[in-house]
């Protein structure tokens, strides 16, 4: 005998839900997230970009480019969420300081928090899940920037919302050079930013050319 409860009703409804081909893209304006959105766009998804203002050093540069590039690529209007939780709870040179190497770039819990926020938005707009720009060959891995972490968030979101909630990583088996080639072909590479210390001045992006991200990007471009 099955006892009828609101939980069971909601779970059944969630399991019977029809896919909408909507996806929430965690969008930073960088190479990885831009490429991930492009891949899903070609697969027929409506891409809803989510940009999170968490007090990052490159805030203005990133915010300018995500809005510009989303329009070029035919994404839905960018949703911007502002939170100072990370500034209140942790310390990182990414939060308003100057960042040089990978160790300085870690913000504890950032990816976990962002994925939960994206999941909440996905639920509200009846999306099939969230999307990340992630590759297995990332040159550094923090605890919350790992394939198994991301898949565990998929399980958590699905359990929380009583329906399948995918965490999509469409470029997981790509290499960075492949993403750059895709962006060059789509004529949007120049509308992305990798620099942790980027500034916006008169609608121009000013790069530091010193941080690990700048060096990686410049080295890859030199090889193409």
Secondary structure in CASP SS format (residue, H / E / C, confidence):
PFRMAT SS
TARGET T0000
AUTHOR 0000-0000-0000
METHOD secondary structure of the structure
MODEL  1
X C 1.00
X C 1.00
X C 1.00
X C 1.00
X C 1.00
X H 1.00
X H 1.00
X H 1.00
X H 1.00
X H 1.00
X H 1.00
X H 1.00
X H 1.00
X H 1.00
X H 1.00
X C 1.00
X C 1.00
X C 1.00
X C 1.00
X C 1.00
X C 1.00
X E 1.00
X E 1.00
X E 1.00
X E 1.00
X E 1.00
X C 1.00
X C 1.00
X C 1.00
X C 1.00
X H 1.00
X H 1.00
X H 1.00
X H 1.00
X H 1.00
X H 1.00
X H 1.00
X H 1.00
X H 1.00
X H 1.00
X H 1.00
X H 1.00
X C 1.00
X C 1.00
X C 1.00
X E 1.00
X E 1.00
X E 1.00
X E 1.00
X E 1.00
X E 1.00
X E 1.00
X E 1.00
X C 1.00
X C 1.00
X C 1.00
X C 1.00
X C 1.00
X H 1.00
X H 1.00
X H 1.00
X H 1.00
X H 1.00
X H 1.00
X H 1.00
X H 1.00
X H 1.00
X H 1.00
X H 1.00
X H 1.00
X H 1.00
X H 1.00
X H 1.00
X C 1.00
X C 1.00
X E 1.00
X E 1.00
X E 1.00
X E 1.00
X E 1.00
X E 1.00
X E 1.00
X C 1.00
X C 1.00
X H 1.00
X H 1.00
X H 1.00
X H 1.00
X H 1.00
X C 1.00
X C 1.00
X C 1.00
X C 1.00
X C 1.00
X C 1.00
X C 1.00
X C 1.00
X C 1.00
X C 1.00
X C 1.00
X C 1.00
X H 1.00
X H 1.00
X H 1.00
X H 1.00
X C 1.00
X C 1.00
X C 1.00
X C 1.00
X H 1.00
X H 1.00
X H 1.00
X H 1.00
X H 1.00
X H 1.00
X H 1.00
X H 1.00
X H 1.00
X H 1.00
X H 1.00
X H 1.00
X H 1.00
X H 1.00
X H 1.00
X C 1.00
X C 1.00
X C 1.00
X C 1.00
X E 1.00
X E 1.00
X E 1.00
X C 1.00
X C 1.00
X C 1.00
X C 1.00
X C 1.00
X C 1.00
X C 1.00
X C 1.00
X C 1.00
X C 1.00
X C 1.00
X C 1.00
X C 1.00
X C 1.00
X C 1.00
X H 1.00
X H 1.00
X H 1.00
X H 1.00
X H 1.00
X H 1.00
X H 1.00
X H 1.00
X H 1.00
X H 1.00
X H 1.00
X H 1.00
X H 1.00
X H 1.00
X H 1.00
X C 1.00
X C 1.00
X C 1.00
X C 1.00
X E 1.00
X E 1.00
X E 1.00
X C 1.00
X C 1.00
X C 1.00
X C 1.00
X C 1.00
X C 1.00
X C 1.00
X H 1.00
X H 1.00
X H 1.00
X H 1.00
X H 1.00
X H 1.00
X H 1.00
X H 1.00
X H 1.00
X H 1.00
X C 1.00
X C 1.00
X C 1.00
X H 1.00
X H 1.00
X H 1.00
X C 1.00
X C 1.00
X C 1.00
X C 1.00
X C 1.00
X C 1.00
X C 1.00
X E 1.00
X E 1.00
X E 1.00
X C 1.00
X C 1.00
X E 1.00
X E 1.00
X E 1.00
X C 1.00
X C 1.00
X C 1.00
X C 1.00
X C 1.00
X H 1.00
X H 1.00
X H 1.00
X H 1.00
X H 1.00
X H 1.00
X H 1.00
X H 1.00
X H 1.00
X H 1.00
X H 1.00
X H 1.00
X C 1.00
END
